[in-house]
Amino acid sequence: MYWVYILRCADGTLYAGITNDLPRRLAAHNAGRGAKYTRGRGPVELVYREACPDKSAALRRERAVKALRRAEKLSLIARGTSES
């Protein structure tokens, strides 16, 4: 199973990504070994996660989430975690 996730960085910005091991990836982001975007913006907080059946579906969903405007991402976060 893969996860699409959204992080809130310490500077208030949002970052979306995918992983098949959410705790490990979150630890990597907070240790400065995650995505280049999150380095220097930590600590980060997991604010949304959504389960996807495979990597291909996760990549498609990540692309769709990244295309959302900030207000739409905040609305998605407010609706809560999706574990479909």
Contact map, one row per residue, 1 for C-alpha under 8 A:
111000000000000000010000000000000000000000000000001111100000000000000000000000000000
111100000000000001111000000000000000000000000000001111100100000000000000000000000000
111110000000000001111100000000000000000000000000111100000100000000000000000000000000
011111000000000111100000000000000000000000000000111100000100110000000000000000000000
001111100000000111000000000000000000000000000111110000000000000000000000000000000000
000111110000011110000000000000000000000000000111100000000000000000000000000000000000
000011111000011100000000000000000000000000011111000000000000000000000000000000000000
000001111101111000000000000000000000000000011110000000000000000000000000000000000000
000000111111111000000000000000000000010011111000000000000000000000000000000000000000
000000011111100000000000000000000000000011110000000000000000000000000000000000000000
000000001111100000000000000000000000000011000000000000000000000000000000000000000000
000000011111110000000000000000000000000000000000000000000000000000000000000000000000
000000011111111000000000000000000000000000000000000000000000000000000000000000000000
000001111001111100000000000000000000000000000000000000000000000000000100000000000000
000001111000111110000000000000000000110000000000000000000000000000000000000000000000
000111100000011111000000000000000000000000000000000000000000010011000000000000000000
000111000000001111100000000000000000000000000000000000000000010000000000000000000000
011110000000000111110000000000000000000000000000000000000110010000000000000000000000
011100000000000011111100100000000000000000000000000000000000000000000000000000000000
111000000000000001111100000000000000000000000000000000000000000000000000000000000000
011000000000000000111111100000000000000000000000000000000000000000000000000000000000
001000000000000000111111110000000000000000000000000000000000000000000000000000000000
000000000000000000001111111000000000000000000000000000000000000000000000000000000000
000000000000000000001111111100000000000000000000000000000000000000000000000000000000
000000000000000000101111111110000100000000000000000000000000000000000000000000000000
000000000000000000000111111111000100000000010100000000000000000000000000000000000000
000000000000000000000011111111100000000000000000000000000000000000000000000000000000
000000000000000000000001111111111100000000000000000000000000000000000000000000000000
000000000000000000000000111111111110011001110000000000000000000000000000000000000000
000000000000000000000000011111111100000001110000000000000000000000000000000000000000
000000000000000000000000001111111100000000000000000000000000000000000000000000000000
000000000000000000000000000111111100011101000000000000000000000000000000000000000000
000000000000000000000000000111111111001000000000000000000000000000000000000000000000
000000000000000000000000110111111111011000000000000000000000000000000000000000000000
000000000000000000000000000010001111111000000000000000000000000000000000000000000000
000000000000000000000000000000001111111000000000000000000000000000000000000000000000
000000000000001000000000000000000011111110000000000000000000000000000000000000000000
000000001000001000000000000010010111111111010000000000000000000000000000000000000000
000000000000000000000000000010011111111111000000000000000000000000000000000000000000
000000000000000000000000000000010000111111000000000000000000000000000000000000000000
000000001110000000000000000000000000111111110000000000000000000000000000000000000000
000000001110000000000000000011010000011111110000000000000000000000000000000000000000
000000001100000000000000000011000000000011111000000000000000000000000000000000000000
000000111100000000000000010011000000010011111100000000000000000000000000000000000000
000000111000000000000000000000000000000000111110000000000000000000000000000000000000
000011110000000000000000010000000000000000011111100000000000000000000000000000000000
000011110000000000000000000000000000000000001111100000000000000000000000000010000000
000011100000000000000000000000000000000000000111110000000000000000000000000110011100
001111000000000000000000000000000000000000000111111000000000000000000000000000001110
001110000000000000000000000000000000000000000001111100000000000000000000000000001111
111100000000000000000000000000000000000000000000111110000100000000000000000000000111
111100000000000000000000000000000000000000000000011111101100000000000000000000000001
110000000000000000000000000000000000000000000000001111101100000000000000000000000000
110000000000000000000000000000000000000000000000000111111100000000000000000000000000
110000000000000000000000000000000000000000000000000111111110000000000000000000000000
000000000000000000000000000000000000000000000000000001111111000000000000000000000000
000000000000000000000000000000000000000000000000000111111111100000000000000000000000
011100000000000001000000000000000000000000000000001111111111110000000000000000000000
000000000000000001000000000000000000000000000000000000111111111000000000000000000000
000000000000000000000000000000000000000000000000000000011111111100000000000000000000
000100000000000000000000000000000000000000000000000000001111111110000000000000000000
000100000000000111000000000000000000000000000000000000000111111111000000000000000000
000000000000000000000000000000000000000000000000000000000011111111100000000000000000
000000000000000000000000000000000000000000000000000000000001111111110000000000000000
000000000000000100000000000000000000000000000000000000000000111111110000100000000000
000000000000000100000000000000000000000000000000000000000000011111111000000000000000
000000000000000000000000000000000000000000000000000000000000001111111000000000000000
000000000000000000000000000000000000000000000000000000000000000111111111100000000000
000000000000000000000000000000000000000000000000000000000000000001111111100000000000
000000000000010000000000000000000000000000000000000000000000000000011111110000000000
000000000000000000000000000000000000000000000000000000000000000000011111111000000000
000000000000000000000000000000000000000000000000000000000000000000011111111100000000
000000000000000000000000000000000000000000000000000000000000000010011111111110000000
000000000000000000000000000000000000000000000000000000000000000000000111111111000000
000000000000000000000000000000000000000000000000000000000000000000000011111111100000
000000000000000000000000000000000000000000000001000000000000000000000001111111110000
000000000000000000000000000000000000000000000011000000000000000000000000111111111000
000000000000000000000000000000000000000000000000000000000000000000000000011111110000
000000000000000000000000000000000000000000000000000000000000000000000000001111111000
000000000000000000000000000000000000000000000001000000000000000000000000000111111100
000000000000000000000000000000000000000000000001110000000000000000000000000010111110
000000000000000000000000000000000000000000000001111000000000000000000000000000011111
000000000000000000000000000000000000000000000000111000000000000000000000000000001111
000000000000000000000000000000000000000000000000011100000000000000000000000000000111
